[in-house]
Amino acid sequence: MTEFHIDPDIRRAETIPSAVYTDPELFGASRERVFVRSWQLAADLDDVRVPGQVYPFTLLDGFVNEPLLLTRDRDDRLHCISNVCTHRANLVCEHPGVESGLRCRYHGRRFKLDGTFEHMPEFGDAENFPSDRDHLTKLPMERWGRLLFTGLRPTVAFSDWMGPVRDRMGWMALDTFRVDPRRCRDYLVQCNWALYCENYLEGFHIPYVHASLNAVLDYGAYRTELFEHGSLQVGVAAGGEHVFDLPKTSPDHGQFIAGYYFWLFPNLMLNFYPWGLSINVVRPLAVDRTRVSFLAYVGDESKLSDGAGAALDRVEREDEAIVEACQRGVGSRLYDRGRYSPTREQGTHHFHRLLAAALA
């Protein structure tokens, strides 16, 4: 497997080698070393709203493919557990609904809604049974606003991962935002997941690729802030309209901010606009194929058609065309590594350093 190092000094650093975007072995390594060890968006709070509600889902379907289950027990407590029966590995729950408990339909093994083993027919003569291994495995679960997160083996604390977003945007009434299904959609992009992320992480290309976005943003004032497990791009409006009404507690109070673009390693993008929150989840499918899920949480419908967050579908299509062309380019025998702009590509450099450390 290709090994690589990213110089911490962006002025000297070279980008990740092209093999990261094209090598199936590196792609497979990213599954176990990056995504299995990360926090991932699991569901909306409404998916497990009432006691007894169950919500089966697949963590990163098509890539990690881990069957999981969200439940809310009769004491109104939320749980995230394995959806694989501890007897013969059948799925315990196959459809969302409201249940008094969990029962595997293969051989009748029963569990409580928190995953605790309860009963198994025809096991009266089994020795050392049941044991702790007969319970459904419990996973960590965290809530931020209306969103529920989990991970198989996260290597960082959720508070550290999500902390910079909470600190900067905590003044927004996220619990009151509601999903707008009309603005939620999936895009299938013919490129490596890392290529899609690194394109997101710099505003360098905006004047060249996004004419409509460039018209409402002040490119000269566009800036990137780095933190341990992610980064923030701050989009300043070209004029004083279609901007946030920031509280005095905000470090940006008095500035004309059109959008906050957070990225959390490895694949979550949280885009805040005056109308609400647009979420992008980047889901790898193959070394050269990625699904990007757009979720829209609207707080103020009157602002949906204005400013930096008004034409997201157009911006996405423009980004797709660029990254798909880059995917063809990184397959060239004549290209391996490039250089970074020290003033415009700090976010991409930071991403590459995190990715290199995870894959090492």
C-alpha positions in Angstrom: 0.0 0.0 0.0 1.2 3.5 -0.9 2.6 5.4 2.1 2.8 9.2 2.1 3.6 12.2 4.3 2.2 15.7 4.2 4.6 18.4 5.3 2.9 20.4 8.1 4.2 23.6 6.5 1.8 24.3 3.7 4.5 26.4 2.0 6.6 23.3 1.4 3.9 20.6 1.3 2.9 18.5 -1.6 -0.6 17.1 -1.9 -1.6 13.5 -1.3 -0.4 11.1 -4.1 -2.9 10.3 -6.9 -3.0 6.7 -5.8 -5.3 7.8 -2.9 -8.0 8.5 -5.5 -7.4 5.4 -7.7 -5.9 2.5 -5.7 -8.5 0.0 -4.5 -6.2 -1.1 -1.6 -6.1 2.5 -0.3 -9.8 2.7 -0.7 -10.3 -0.4 1.3 -7.9 0.8 4.0 -10.0 4.1 4.3 -13.0 2.0 5.2 -11.4 0.4 8.3 -9.0 3.2 9.3 -11.1 6.2 8.6 -14.8 5.5 8.5 -15.1 2.7 11.0 -13.3 4.9 13.5 -15.4 8.0 12.8 -18.7 9.6 13.9 -21.5 9.3 11.4 -24.9 10.8 11.0 -27.5 8.1 11.9 -31.0 9.6 11.8 -33.3 12.5 12.7 -34.9 12.6 16.1 -38.3 12.1 14.5 -37.3 8.7 13.4 -37.4 7.5 17.0 -39.8 10.0 18.5 -42.0 8.0 20.8 -41.4 5.1 23.3 -41.3 1.8 21.6 -40.2 3.2 18.2 -37.6 1.3 16.3 -35.6 2.5 13.3 -33.3 0.0 11.4 -30.6 1.5 9.2 -27.3 0.6 7.5 -24.3 2.6 8.5 -22.8 4.0 5.2 -24.8 1.7 3.0 -22.7 0.4 0.1 -19.4 0.9 1.9 -19.2 0.1 5.6 -22.6 -1.8 5.4 -23.1 -2.2 9.1 -26.7 -3.1 10.1 -27.7 -1.0 13.1 -30.9 -0.2 15.0 -32.1 2.9 16.8 -34.7 2.3 19.5 -36.5 4.3 22.1 -37.4 2.1 25.1 -40.5 2.3 27.3 -38.6 4.5 29.7 -38.1 7.0 26.9 -34.4 6.4 26.6 -32.6 6.3 23.2 -30.3 3.5 22.2 -28.2 2.5 19.2 -27.5 -1.2 19.0 -26.4 -3.9 16.5 -29.2 -5.1 14.4 -27.6 -8.6 14.0 -29.0 -11.4 16.1 -26.4 -13.0 18.4 -27.7 -16.5 17.5 -27.3 -16.9 13.7 -26.8 -13.3 12.5 -30.2 -12.7 11.1 -31.4 -9.1 11.1 -33.4 -8.6 14.3 -35.5 -5.7 13.0 -36.3 -5.2 9.3 -38.9 -2.3 9.3 -39.4 0.9 11.3 -42.4 0.9 13.6 -43.4 0.7 17.3 -42.6 -2.5 19.2 -42.8 -3.8 22.8 -39.6 -5.7 22.3 -37.3 -7.2 19.6 -37.8 -10.8 18.3 -35.7 -12.4 15.6 -38.1 -14.1 13.1 -35.5 -16.8 12.3 -35.5 -18.8 15.5 -37.5 -16.6 18.0 -34.7 -15.1 20.1 -36.0 -12.1 22.0 -34.3 -8.9 23.2 -35.4 -5.9 25.1 -35.5 -2.6 23.3 -32.1 -1.7 24.8 -30.6 -4.8 23.2 -30.5 -6.9 26.4 -31.0 -10.7 25.7 -34.4 -11.8 27.1 -35.3 -15.4 25.9 -34.3 -18.1 23.5 -36.4 -21.2 22.7 -34.9 -24.7 22.8 -31.8 -23.6 24.7 -32.6 -25.2 28.1 -29.7 -27.7 27.9 -27.1 -25.1 26.7 -24.2 -24.6 29.2 -22.9 -21.2 30.2 -25.9 -19.6 28.6 -26.8 -16.8 28.3 -23.6 -14.8 28.5 -22.7 -11.2 27.8 -22.1 -12.2 24.2 -25.9 -12.9 23.8 -26.8 -9.2 24.2 -26.9 -7.0 21.1 -23.8 -4.9 21.0 -24.5 -1.3 22.2 -22.9 1.6 20.3 -22.2 5.2 21.4 -24.9 7.6 20.4 -24.9 11.4 20.6 -27.5 14.1 19.8 -26.9 17.5 18.3 -30.0 19.5 17.6 -32.4 17.2 15.8 -29.6 14.9 14.6 -28.4 11.6 16.1 -24.9 10.4 15.6 -23.1 7.1 16.2 -19.9 5.3 15.3 -18.5 1.8 15.4 -15.2 2.7 17.0 -14.9 6.5 17.1 -11.4 7.6 18.0 -12.3 11.1 19.2 -14.8 12.3 21.8 -18.0 13.6 20.2 -17.7 16.8 22.2 -14.3 17.5 20.7 -15.5 16.6 17.2 -18.7 18.7 17.3 -17.5 21.3 19.8 -16.4 24.0 17.3 -19.8 23.9 15.6 -21.6 24.2 18.9 -19.4 27.0 20.1 -19.8 29.1 16.9 -23.5 28.4 16.0 -25.0 27.6 19.4 -27.1 30.8 19.2 -29.2 29.3 16.3 -32.5 27.6 17.3 -31.6 24.3 15.6 -34.2 22.3 17.5 -36.9 24.3 15.8 -35.6 23.6 12.2 -37.6 21.2 10.1 -36.7 18.9 7.3 -37.8 20.2 3.9 -38.1 17.0 1.7 -38.3 19.0 -1.5 -34.8 20.2 -0.9 -33.3 16.8 0.1 -31.8 14.6 -2.6 -28.9 12.3 -3.4 -26.2 13.0 -6.0 -24.2 10.2 -7.6 -20.7 11.6 -8.4 -18.1 9.7 -10.5 -15.2 10.5 -8.3 -13.3 9.4 -5.2 -14.8 10.6 -1.9 -11.6 12.4 -0.9 -11.6 14.3 -4.1 -15.1 15.5 -3.4 -14.2 16.6 0.1 -11.0 18.5 -0.9 -13.0 20.5 -3.5 -15.4 21.5 -0.8 -12.6 22.6 1.5 -11.4 25.6 -0.5 -12.9 28.7 -1.9 -10.1 29.1 -4.4 -12.2 27.7 -7.2 -15.3 29.8 -6.6 -14.5 32.7 -9.1 -13.6 30.1 -11.8 -16.4 27.6 -11.3 -19.4 29.2 -9.5 -20.4 32.5 -11.2 -23.7 32.8 -9.3 -22.0 32.1 -5.9 -19.1 34.4 -6.7 -21.6 37.2 -7.3 -23.0 37.2 -3.8 -19.7 36.5 -1.9 -16.7 38.8 -1.3 -13.9 36.5 -2.5 -11.2 38.7 -0.9 -12.8 38.4 2.5 -13.4 34.6 2.2 -11.4 32.9 5.0 -10.7 29.5 6.4 -10.3 28.6 10.1 -8.8 25.3 11.2 -9.5 23.2 14.3 -8.3 19.7 15.3 -10.9 17.6 13.6 -12.2 19.8 10.9 -12.4 23.3 9.5 -14.7 26.3 8.9 -15.0 28.5 5.8 -16.6 31.8 6.4 -18.4 33.4 3.4 -18.7 37.1 3.6 -21.4 38.7 1.6 -20.5 41.0 -1.3 -23.2 43.4 -0.1 -25.1 43.9 3.2 -28.2 42.0 2.2 -29.1 38.3 2.7 -26.8 37.9 5.8 -27.1 36.6 9.3 -28.5 38.8 12.1 -25.6 37.8 14.4 -25.9 38.2 18.2 -23.3 40.3 20.0 -21.8 37.2 21.5 -20.7 36.0 18.0 -17.0 36.6 17.2 -18.3 37.8 13.8 -20.8 40.3 15.1 -20.9 43.4 12.8 -19.7 41.5 9.8 -21.9 40.6 6.7 -21.7 36.8 6.9 -23.6 35.0 4.2 -22.7 31.5 5.1 -20.7 29.3 7.5 -19.3 26.1 5.9 -18.2 23.5 8.5 -16.5 20.3 7.6 -15.9 17.5 10.2 -13.5 14.7 9.4 -14.0 12.6 7.4 -17.2 13.3 5.5 -19.7 15.6 7.1 -20.5 19.1 5.9 -22.7 21.5 7.8 -23.6 24.6 5.8 -25.4 27.4 7.7 -27.3 30.1 5.9 -29.8 32.7 7.1 -32.6 30.4 6.2 -31.3 27.3 8.1 -28.9 24.4 7.7 -27.9 22.4 4.6 -26.1 19.1 5.4 -23.9 17.2 3.0 -23.0 13.6 3.9 -20.3 12.2 1.6 -20.8 8.4 1.3 -18.1 6.4 -0.6 -19.3 3.6 -2.9 -16.3 2.7 -4.9 -12.8 4.0 -5.5 -14.2 6.3 -8.2 -17.9 6.6 -7.2 -19.5 8.6 -4.4 -23.0 9.3 -3.2 -23.6 12.8 -1.7 -26.7 13.2 0.4 -28.1 16.7 0.7 -30.5 17.3 3.7 -32.2 20.7 4.2 -33.3 21.9 7.6 -35.3 25.1 7.3 -35.7 27.7 10.0 -36.9 30.7 8.0 -38.6 29.9 4.6 -38.8 33.6 3.7 -35.0 33.6 3.1 -34.7 30.4 1.0 -34.5 32.2 -2.4 -31.8 34.7 -1.4 -28.0 34.8 -0.9 -25.3 32.2 -0.9 -27.7 29.4 0.0 -30.2 30.0 -2.8 -28.9 27.9 -5.7 -27.4 24.9 -4.0 -28.4 22.5 -6.8 -26.7 24.6 -9.4 -23.5 24.8 -7.3 -23.6 21.1 -6.8 -23.8 20.4 -10.5 -20.9 22.7 -11.2 -18.8 21.0 -8.5 -19.7 17.6 -9.9 -18.5 18.5 -13.4 -15.1 19.7 -11.9 -14.4 16.8 -9.6 -15.4 14.2 -12.2 -12.9 15.8 -14.6 -10.3 15.7 -11.9 -11.0 12.0 -11.3 -10.1 11.4 -14.9 -7.0 13.5 -14.5 -5.7 11.8 -11.3 -5.6 8.5 -13.3 -3.0 10.0 -15.6 0.4 8.3 -15.6 1.9 11.8 -15.9 0.5 13.1 -12.6 1.2 12.2 -9.0 1.3 15.1 -6.5 0.7 18.9 -6.7 1.3 21.9 -4.4 -1.0 24.0 -2.2 -1.8 27.7 -2.3 -0.7 28.8 1.1 -3.4 31.5 1.1 -6.3 29.6 -0.3 -5.9 25.9 0.3 -5.4 25.6 4.1 -8.5 23.5 4.5 -7.5 21.0 1.8 -4.0 20.8 3.3 -5.5 20.1 6.8 -7.7 17.4 5.4 -4.8 15.7 3.6 -2.8 15.7 6.9 -5.7 14.1 8.8 -6.2 11.5 6.1 -2.5 10.7 5.9 -2.4 10.2 9.7 -5.5 8.0 9.7 -4.2 5.8 6.9 -0.7 5.5 8.4 
